[in-house]
């Protein structure tokens, strides 16, 4: 059984998708040992409904060191699912190759500091991009700079708004996140 720790900051829709994928066998031989949030959020409630251990570590300069103290040593994968805090380089190096994130754009475009949520979708529309999508990538000390694991795109139409792009991106995230977790856990 592979042990997953999930980090969240928001409503936890991607967390719920991962929970469902584990429960329905889409992600086989894995379980979520803990969900950690950097702020009070609905993601913690989702985890509690599934009897998953939760922990709230308020974001701040000591977040990464406090997180390092609570992550079980037998953790196979740390998954950032709508997690907004920046992890310290030492933490990223310790868990190198075992931390992944989902980003709501086609990296390397529209990544980096300040590029999250609606900021990404606004930038995509303002740049006149012809496509967008989502990328699951390894986490490194450089923001959104880790190697891509899985990426999927869709065409942007002239009727698309940041809100419609966001909805399309969410659908892609729900599709590729479990696939990428499987790929990493099974070294495929």
C-alpha positions in Angstrom: 0.0 0.0 0.0 1.4 3.4 -1.1 1.1 6.3 1.4 0.0 9.7 0.0 0.0 13.0 1.9 -2.1 15.7 0.3 -1.5 19.5 0.9 -4.5 21.8 0.4 -5.4 25.5 0.7 -9.0 25.6 -0.6 -12.3 23.8 -1.2 -10.5 20.6 -2.0 -12.2 19.6 -5.3 -9.0 17.9 -6.6 -8.6 16.3 -3.1 -12.1 14.9 -3.5 -11.3 13.6 -7.0 -8.2 11.8 -5.6 -10.2 10.3 -2.7 -12.8 9.1 -5.1 -10.2 7.6 -7.5 -8.6 5.7 -4.6 -12.0 4.4 -3.4 -13.1 3.3 -6.8 -9.8 1.6 -7.6 -8.7 4.0 -10.3 -5.6 4.6 -8.1 -4.9 1.1 -6.8 -2.9 0.0 -3.7 -2.8 3.6 -2.3 -4.2 5.5 0.6 -4.2 9.0 1.9 -2.4 9.0 5.3 -2.9 12.7 6.0 -4.3 15.9 4.6 -2.4 19.1 5.6 -3.8 22.6 5.1 -2.0 25.9 5.3 -5.3 27.7 6.2 -8.7 26.8 7.5 -10.5 25.5 4.4 -13.2 23.1 3.2 -10.5 20.7 2.0 -10.1 19.7 5.7 -13.8 18.9 6.0 -13.7 16.7 2.9 -10.8 14.7 4.4 -12.6 14.3 7.8 -15.7 13.0 6.0 -13.5 10.1 4.8 -11.8 9.6 8.1 -8.5 10.9 6.9 -6.2 12.4 9.5 -6.0 16.2 9.1 -3.7 18.9 10.2 -3.8 22.7 10.0 -0.4 24.4 9.9 -1.0 28.1 9.4 1.2 29.5 6.6 4.2 31.5 7.8 8.0 31.5 7.6 8.2 28.2 9.6 5.6 26.3 7.5 8.0 24.1 5.7 9.9 23.1 8.8 6.7 22.4 10.7 5.4 20.3 7.8 8.7 18.4 7.6 8.2 17.3 11.2 4.7 15.8 10.6 5.1 14.1 7.2 5.5 10.3 7.9 8.8 8.9 6.8 7.0 6.1 4.9 5.3 8.6 2.6 5.5 7.6 -1.0 4.1 10.8 -2.5 3.2 14.3 -1.4 0.5 15.8 -3.6 -0.2 19.5 -3.8 -3.9 19.8 -4.7 -4.8 23.5 -4.8 -2.0 24.3 -2.4 -0.9 27.9 -2.4 2.1 28.2 -0.1 5.6 28.0 -1.4 7.7 25.2 0.1 11.3 25.9 1.1 14.1 24.5 -1.1 15.3 22.2 1.7 11.9 20.5 1.9 11.7 20.2 -1.9 15.2 18.6 -2.0 14.4 16.2 0.8 11.3 14.9 -1.0 12.8 15.3 -4.5 10.9 13.1 -7.0 8.1 12.5 -4.5 6.2 15.8 -4.6 3.8 16.7 -7.4 1.6 19.6 -8.1 -1.2 20.4 -10.6 -1.0 23.7 -12.4 -4.0 25.2 -14.3 -2.1 26.0 -17.5 0.2 24.4 -20.0 3.6 24.9 -18.3 6.1 26.3 -18.9 3.7 29.0 -20.0 1.8 31.0 -17.3 3.7 29.5 -14.4 5.7 31.1 -11.5 5.0 33.5 -8.7 1.5 34.9 -8.7 0.3 32.5 -11.3 -2.5 30.6 -9.6 -6.3 30.3 -10.1 -8.0 33.2 -11.9 -4.7 35.0 -12.4 -3.6 32.2 -14.8 -6.9 32.2 -16.7 -7.0 36.0 -17.0 -3.4 35.9 -18.3 -4.2 33.2 -20.8 -7.2 35.1 -22.2 -5.3 38.5 -22.3 -2.4 36.9 -24.2 -4.8 35.7 -26.9 -3.7 32.0 -26.4 -5.3 29.5 -28.7 -5.2 26.7 -26.1 -4.9 26.1 -22.4 -5.0 23.1 -20.2 -3.5 21.6 -17.1 -0.1 20.2 -16.1 0.9 17.8 -13.4 4.6 18.3 -12.6 7.2 17.5 -10.1 7.8 20.2 -7.4 11.3 21.7 -7.2 12.6 24.8 -5.4 11.7 26.8 -8.6 8.0 27.7 -8.7 6.3 25.6 -11.4 9.7 24.7 -12.9 9.7 20.9 -12.2 9.5 18.3 -15.0 6.0 17.7 -16.4 4.5 14.3 -15.7 1.3 14.7 -17.6 -0.3 17.5 -19.6 -3.6 17.9 -21.5 -4.9 20.8 -23.5 -8.1 22.1 -25.0 -8.8 24.7 -27.7 -9.8 28.2 -26.5 -12.7 29.6 -28.5 -13.5 33.3 -29.1 -16.4 32.9 -26.7 -14.3 31.7 -23.8 -13.9 33.9 -20.7 -11.5 33.4 -17.8 -14.5 31.7 -16.0 -15.2 29.2 -18.9 -11.5 28.5 -19.2 -11.3 27.8 -15.5 -14.2 25.3 -15.8 -12.6 23.5 -18.7 -9.3 23.4 -16.9 -11.0 21.8 -13.8 -12.4 19.0 -15.9 -8.9 18.3 -17.3 -7.5 18.4 -13.8 -10.0 15.8 -12.6 -9.0 13.6 -15.6 -5.2 13.8 -15.4 -4.5 14.1 -11.7 -5.3 10.5 -10.8 -3.4 9.3 -14.0 -0.3 11.2 -13.0 -0.5 9.9 -9.4 -0.6 6.4 -10.8 2.2 7.1 -13.1 4.5 8.4 -10.3 3.5 5.7 -7.7 4.1 2.9 -10.2 7.2 4.5 -11.9 5.6 4.3 -15.3 
